[in-house]
Amino acid sequence: MPTPEFVLALREKIGTEPLWLSGVTAVVLHEDQVLLVRRSDTGAWTPVTGIIDPGEQPADAAVREVAEETGVRAVAERLALVHVTREVTYPNGDRARYLDLVFRCRWRSGDPYPADGENSEARWFPLRELPDLSPDMRARLDAALGDDPAARFLTTTP
């Protein structure tokens, strides 16, 4: 999906000034594989990410984003990590920082494909054969794969 309408409405008022937004990362697992997408804007491989709509439950947002971006149906199993991202500057100059909630999700059905134009590829990767991931995205993946409840809250920005 393109930029949500509520963000566009805010941008009309504040221009490119930093926005504080709530986001989700969905780490979708199927057997010994993880679902990753290649972002159209940066070419980076990442788990599915997205913005939580006003009033939307975060776990529902994670499941919705997976369906919108990849065509895969998933179920959120648990909250794996809560953290604050570094400030992001988009190609158009818009700036944002996210309170990101990372969910470990389980595949229910569907074969991945780049469903909405945000990504150029969507596919399963064996956990032992992951592409290069940024340290931030690797931390999100590791949190979803781990079982340590203390690892669910970062005290510093990754």
RADA-V787375 format. One record per residue. N is the residue number from 1. RES is the residue in three letters. PHI is phi in whole degrees, -180 to 180 (none if undefined). OMEGA is omega in radians with two decimals (NA if undefined). Layout:
N:RES:PHI:OMEGA + N:RES:PHI:OMEGA
This chain:
1:MET:none:3.04 + 2:PRO:-71:-3.14 + 3:THR:-56:-3.14 + 4:PRO:-59:-3.12 + 5:GLU:-56:-3.11 + 6:PHE:-66:3.09 + 7:VAL:-72:3.11 + 8:LEU:-60:3.12 + 9:ALA:-64:3.09 + 10:LEU:-66:-3.13 + 11:ARG:-62:3.08 + 12:GLU:-61:-3.10 + 13:LYS:-89:-3.01 + 14:ILE:-115:3.14 + 15:GLY:65:-3.07 + 16:THR:-95:3.13 + 17:GLU:-56:-3.10 + 18:PRO:-61:3.02 + 19:LEU:-108:3.00 + 20:TRP:-100:-3.06 + 21:LEU:-126:3.03 + 22:SER:-99:-3.12 + 23:GLY:-133:3.08 + 24:VAL:-131:2.95 + 25:THR:-124:-3.14 + 26:ALA:-110:3.06 + 27:VAL:-98:-3.04 + 28:VAL:-96:-3.12 + 29:LEU:-112:3.06 + 30:HIS:-144:-3.03 + 31:GLU:56:-3.13 + 32:ASP:-106:-3.10 + 33:GLN:-127:3.07 + 34:VAL:-125:3.12 + 35:LEU:-83:3.08 + 36:LEU:-129:3.07 + 37:VAL:-123:3.04 + 38:ARG:-101:-3.08 + 39:ARG:-66:3.12 + 40:SER:-68:-3.06 + 41:ASP:-79:-3.07 + 42:THR:-118:-3.07 + 43:GLY:79:-3.10 + 44:ALA:-80:2.99 + 45:TRP:-83:3.13 + 46:THR:-149:2.85 + 47:PRO:-66:3.09 + 48:VAL:-68:3.11 + 49:THR:-131:3.10 + 50:GLY:-177:-3.11 + 51:ILE:-97:3.07 + 52:ILE:-78:3.10 + 53:ASP:-72:3.10 + 54:PRO:-55:3.11 + 55:GLY:81:-3.11 + 56:GLU:-82:3.05 + 57:GLN:-70:-3.08 + 58:PRO:-57:3.14 + 59:ALA:-63:3.08 + 60:ASP:-64:3.12 + 61:ALA:-63:3.13 + 62:ALA:-61:3.14 + 63:VAL:-65:3.13 + 64:ARG:-62:-3.12 + 65:GLU:-61:3.11 + 66:VAL:-60:-3.13 + 67:ALA:-64:-3.11 + 68:GLU:-65:-3.03 + 69:GLU:-88:-3.01 + 70:THR:-130:-3.06 + 71:GLY:76:-3.14 + 72:VAL:-86:3.03 + 73:ARG:-98:-3.10 + 74:ALA:-137:3.04 + 75:VAL:-127:3.09 + 76:ALA:-76:-3.12 + 77:GLU:-97:-3.14 + 78:ARG:-163:3.00 + 79:LEU:-77:-3.06 + 80:ALA:-105:-3.04 + 81:LEU:-162:2.98 + 82:VAL:-124:-3.13 + 83:HIS:-156:3.09 + 84:VAL:-110:3.13 + 85:THR:-80:2.95 + 86:ARG:-71:3.09 + 87:GLU:-66:3.13 + 88:VAL:-108:3.00 + 89:THR:-113:-3.11 + 90:TYR:-84:-3.10 + 91:PRO:-55:3.13 + 92:ASN:-85:3.12 + 93:GLY:96:3.10 + 94:ASP:-62:3.12 + 95:ARG:-120:3.14 + 96:ALA:-154:3.00 + 97:ARG:-134:-3.02 + 98:TYR:-120:2.80 + 99:LEU:-85:-3.00 + 100:ASP:-106:3.08 + 101:LEU:-110:-3.09 + 102:VAL:-97:3.13 + 103:PHE:-113:2.94 + 104:ARG:-82:-3.10 + 105:CYS:-123:3.12 + 106:ARG:-116:3.08 + 107:TRP:-63:3.03 + 108:ARG:-113:-3.13 + 109:SER:-167:3.04 + 110:GLY:98:3.05 + 111:ASP:-106:-3.05 + 112:PRO:-70:3.01 + 113:TYR:-155:3.14 + 114:PRO:-74:-2.91 + 115:ALA:-81:-2.98 + 116:ASP:-129:3.10 + 117:GLY:89:3.10 + 118:GLU:-73:-3.07 + 119:ASN:-129:3.11 + 120:SER:-94:3.11 + 121:GLU:-147:3.02 + 122:ALA:-148:-3.10 + 123:ARG:-161:3.07 + 124:TRP:-85:3.04 + 125:PHE:-123:2.99 + 126:PRO:-59:-3.09 + 127:LEU:-60:3.14 + 128:ARG:-91:-3.10 + 129:GLU:-134:-3.11 + 130:LEU:-79:3.02 + 131:PRO:-73:3.07 + 132:ASP:-62:3.08 + 133:LEU:-123:3.06 + 134:SER:-63:3.10 + 135:PRO:-56:3.12 + 136:ASP:-64:-3.13 + 137:MET:-68:3.09 + 138:ARG:-64:3.11 + 139:ALA:-63:3.11 + 140:ARG:-65:3.13 + 141:LEU:-63:-3.13 + 142:ASP:-60:3.12 + 143:ALA:-64:-3.13 + 144:ALA:-70:-3.13 + 145:LEU:-82:-3.10 + 146:GLY:-83:-3.14 + 147:ASP:-119:-3.08 + 148:ASP:-85:-3.13 + 149:PRO:-60:3.14 + 150:ALA:-68:-3.12 + 151:ALA:-79:-3.05 + 152:ARG:-80:-3.10 + 153:PHE:-133:3.11 + 154:LEU:-87:3.10 + 155:THR:-101:3.07 + 156:THR:-132:3.10 + 157:THR:-73:-3.13 + 158:PRO:-65:NA
